[in-house]
Amino acid sequence: MSDDLTLVVSELVTNAILHGKTTRGRQVALVIDRDAKRIRVEVRDVGDGMPRQPLGGEPLPVSGRGLEIVASLSEAWGVIERVIGKTVWAELAIKPSDAV
């Protein structure tokens, strides 16, 4: 589970930095929340573009596969539009073998 979580966080933060207008003075916010059944990752940026996962049958580019990775590792993911920017979130299920 820690490998999947690390990869999801890395992909979402990288997308926010590359596409979310994170120039000098701009920030990316990361929130990780956990309960007994799931871990939720939220990454907020000030960019106005909305991310989208490639549609089925659409060829994948050499880069830009981050949301495909997030979707494959997550139970669910989505985008919340903000007045300024957006929050991209993903939830990973905690399996009994992962619980400590």
C-alpha positions as CSV (number, residue, x, y, z in Angstrom):
1,M,0.0,0.0,0.0
2,S,2.8,2.4,0.8
3,D,4.2,2.1,-2.8
4,D,0.8,2.8,-4.3
5,L,0.3,5.8,-2.0
6,T,3.7,7.1,-2.8
7,L,3.1,6.9,-6.5
8,V,-0.3,8.5,-6.3
9,V,1.0,11.4,-4.3
10,S,4.0,11.8,-6.6
11,E,1.8,11.9,-9.7
12,L,-0.7,14.3,-8.3
13,V,1.9,16.7,-7.0
14,T,3.9,16.5,-10.2
15,N,0.8,17.4,-12.2
16,A,0.1,20.3,-9.9
17,I,3.7,21.6,-10.3
18,L,3.8,21.1,-14.1
19,H,0.3,22.2,-15.0
20,G,-1.0,24.2,-12.1
21,K,0.9,27.5,-12.6
22,T,3.2,26.9,-9.6
23,T,5.6,29.8,-10.3
24,R,7.5,31.7,-7.7
25,G,5.2,32.7,-4.9
26,R,2.6,30.1,-5.9
27,Q,2.0,27.0,-3.8
28,V,0.8,23.5,-4.0
29,A,-1.1,22.1,-1.0
30,L,-1.1,18.4,-0.1
31,V,-3.5,16.9,2.4
32,I,-3.5,13.2,3.3
33,D,-6.4,12.0,5.4
34,R,-6.9,8.4,6.7
35,D,-9.8,6.5,8.4
36,A,-10.3,2.8,9.0
37,K,-11.3,2.1,5.4
38,R,-9.4,4.5,3.1
39,I,-6.6,7.0,2.6
40,R,-7.6,10.2,0.8
41,V,-5.0,12.3,-1.0
42,E,-5.8,15.9,-2.0
43,V,-3.5,18.2,-4.0
44,R,-4.6,21.8,-4.6
45,D,-3.1,24.2,-7.1
46,V,-4.1,27.6,-8.6
47,G,-4.2,26.5,-12.2
48,D,-7.4,27.0,-14.1
49,G,-7.1,24.0,-16.4
50,M,-9.0,20.8,-15.5
51,P,-7.2,17.5,-15.7
52,R,-8.7,14.7,-17.7
53,Q,-7.9,11.0,-18.0
54,P,-7.4,9.7,-21.6
55,L,-10.6,8.1,-22.9
56,G,-10.7,4.4,-23.6
57,G,-9.1,3.6,-26.9
58,E,-7.3,6.9,-27.1
59,P,-3.6,6.3,-27.6
60,L,-1.5,7.2,-24.6
61,P,1.2,9.8,-25.1
62,V,4.8,9.3,-24.1
63,S,4.2,11.5,-21.1
64,G,0.9,12.5,-19.5
65,R,0.0,9.1,-18.1
66,G,-0.2,10.3,-14.5
67,L,-3.9,10.2,-14.2
68,E,-4.1,6.8,-15.8
69,I,-1.7,5.6,-13.1
70,V,-3.8,7.4,-10.4
71,A,-7.0,5.8,-11.7
72,S,-5.5,2.3,-11.8
73,L,-4.2,2.5,-8.2
74,S,-7.2,4.3,-6.7
75,E,-10.7,3.3,-5.8
76,A,-11.9,6.7,-7.0
77,W,-10.5,10.0,-8.0
78,G,-11.8,13.4,-9.1
79,V,-11.5,17.1,-9.3
80,I,-13.1,19.8,-7.2
81,E,-13.2,23.2,-8.9
82,R,-12.3,26.2,-6.6
83,V,-12.8,29.9,-7.0
84,I,-9.1,30.0,-7.7
85,G,-7.6,26.7,-8.9
86,K,-8.7,23.2,-8.2
87,T,-8.2,20.2,-5.9
88,V,-7.5,16.8,-7.4
89,W,-8.2,14.0,-5.1
90,A,-7.8,10.2,-5.0
91,E,-8.9,7.6,-2.5
92,L,-7.1,4.3,-1.9
93,A,-8.8,1.5,0.0
94,I,-7.1,0.0,3.1
95,K,-7.1,-3.7,2.9
96,P,-7.1,-5.8,6.1
97,S,-3.5,-6.8,5.4
98,D,-2.5,-3.1,5.3
99,A,-4.1,-2.1,8.6
100,V,-1.8,-1.7,11.5
